[in-house]
Amino acid sequence: MVFVSLKDLLPEAKKNNYAIGQFNINSFQWVEAILRAAQQQNAPVILASTDRIVDYLGGLRLIATTTKKIVEEMKITVPVVLHLDHGFTIERCKEAIDAGYSSVMYDGSKLPLKENIAQTKEVVDYAKRHHVSVEAEIGSVGGTEDGVTSGIKYADPNECYQLVESTGIDALAAALGSVHGPYQGEPKLAFDLMKEISDHLQAVPFALHGGSGIPDHQIVKTIAYGHAKINVNTECNQAWAQTIRELLTNNPALYSPPDILGTGMKAIEKVVTEKIQLFGSANKAAS
Ligand code: 13P
């Protein structure tokens, strides 16, 4: 398999106090830009398509097949995970696994705990048979992602322990004050709860959603408190949009797609490079 799973990367990252970046795909140019940065930094990387834009991107099979081909054609040697972000349903997670994803997130965070556990477990049982990793969420990440807005609901530590112990997930997304999209002022992450949960679940890597816009010193602290996977989408998209906006404003006669879109890709590459360095995953791919 071209792709590795979270199981191959996160325990090692957690043990050595660094995190692997998950960067969301918004077109196949994102795939290329993210991979170029990861390869250049010799860093393992997680490419993710959030379930809400899977259809816009052409469907699960097209994403898996095209991404695999890009990895091969670019001769990428660093470990790459292809992950379904915020899988809506059990069926959707199974379809992603069948299509060739090496990791899925089942997001049952809006369900009562019992149902979240039962459904997550069903995904885990299916995923295990295919050597695919599973992430699940407790609480609610705030903000807006792909047009859907949610409020923050802090994860309850006991619910986190029950979810992990009853399902055997590979990564826990415990919502602790982070938001998707831009923050209003300084993020208010619940570091006390984060430490408590991390002390209890020492062997379980955590996934941080809403990684854009969190100050560097807070990111370093989230890694110290068990986060081995940090999700970034908004900052790549903002850099892409701002660069292209400036280019077109300064060059009103410009219409060449390679010039316009190529500039956008370089902006994504720069953000990914900076995040990899901040997360400490540079040079963590086996040589
Ligand atoms: P941001 O868009 O805030 O970076 O969050 C990304 C994310 O958590 C994807 O699930």
Residues whose N, C-alpha, C, O or C-beta is under 5 A from the ligand:
A	BS01	13P	D85 V179 H180 G181 L208 H209 G210 G211 S212 N231 V232 N233 T234 E235
